[in-house]
Amino acid sequence: YISSVVHYSLLRRVTMQPAVDNQQLGSQLLKLGIHRNKRRIWLDSPAHLRAAGFLPGLRYRIEYLSGIGLIALHIDSIHGTNKVSKKSKGWESLPVIDINNKRIASVFSNDVSQIAVTYHLNSIVIKGV
């Protein structure tokens, strides 16, 4: 029984089916940074990232939805082009997501200085404030 539950969980994660319960796991209001003249999103809250399933080494994909001013991150172990980074604190590896590119500017206008980050199971939604 346990192996079938684990297999189903892995299958659901790989095929990117939405979670049965798409409840919000947490949220943050963060500063939208700038690094090397490009907008930067830096997520380093271990509790939020782990709760959403974003662990160091996992692959994810990014959707830039400029029409509605939204960026969505989805865990995707097959087609994910980005990888959750890590930083070390003692013996512990903490998850970090660092997005620094020109596409962020196409989603958020220049007057956006803060972002609202909402964590869901296997996904993160980022919206300009």
C-alpha positions, 0 to 999 in steps of 0.5 A, spaced: 500 500 500 505 504 501 509 503 495 502 505 491 501 511 495 508 513 494 508 511 486 502 515 485 505 521 489 511 521 484 507 520 478 502 526 480 508 530 481 512 528 475 505 529 470 504 536 474 497 534 475 494 539 480 494 537 487 487 535 490 487 541 495 490 547 492 490 551 498 495 556 500 501 554 504 503 561 506 505 567 503 510 573 503 511 580 501 518 581 498 522 586 495 523 586 487 531 586 487 536 589 482 542 585 480 547 587 474 541 591 471 536 586 471 530 585 476 531 579 481 527 575 485 530 571 491 526 566 495 530 563 501 525 562 506 526 554 507 519 553 511 515 556 505 519 553 500 519 546 503 512 546 504 511 547 497 515 541 495 521 546 492 527 542 495 535 543 493 536 540 486 529 539 484 527 542 477 522 547 476 519 551 470 517 558 470 511 561 466 512 568 465 504 571 464 505 578 462 498 579 460 496 578 467 502 581 471 504 574 474 510 569 474 508 562 476 513 556 478 511 549 477 515 543 480 517 539 473 522 534 474 522 532 466 521 538 463 524 543 468 529 548 465 531 551 472 534 548 478 532 549 486 539 552 489 541 551 496 545 555 501 549 551 507 547 553 514 552 549 518 550 542 516 544 543 513 542 545 506 537 550 505 533 551 498 534 558 494 530 560 488 534 566 484 531 568 478 535 574 475 533 575 467 530 580 463 523 577 462 521 579 469 521 586 467 516 584 461 512 581 467 512 587 472 512 594 470 518 599 472 514 602 478 513 595 481 518 594 487 514 589 491 512 582 490 507 578 493 509 571 493 504 565 494 506 558 496 502 552 494 503 545 493 508 544 487 507 551 485 509 558 487 505 564 484 509 571 484 505 577 483 507 585 483 504 589 488 
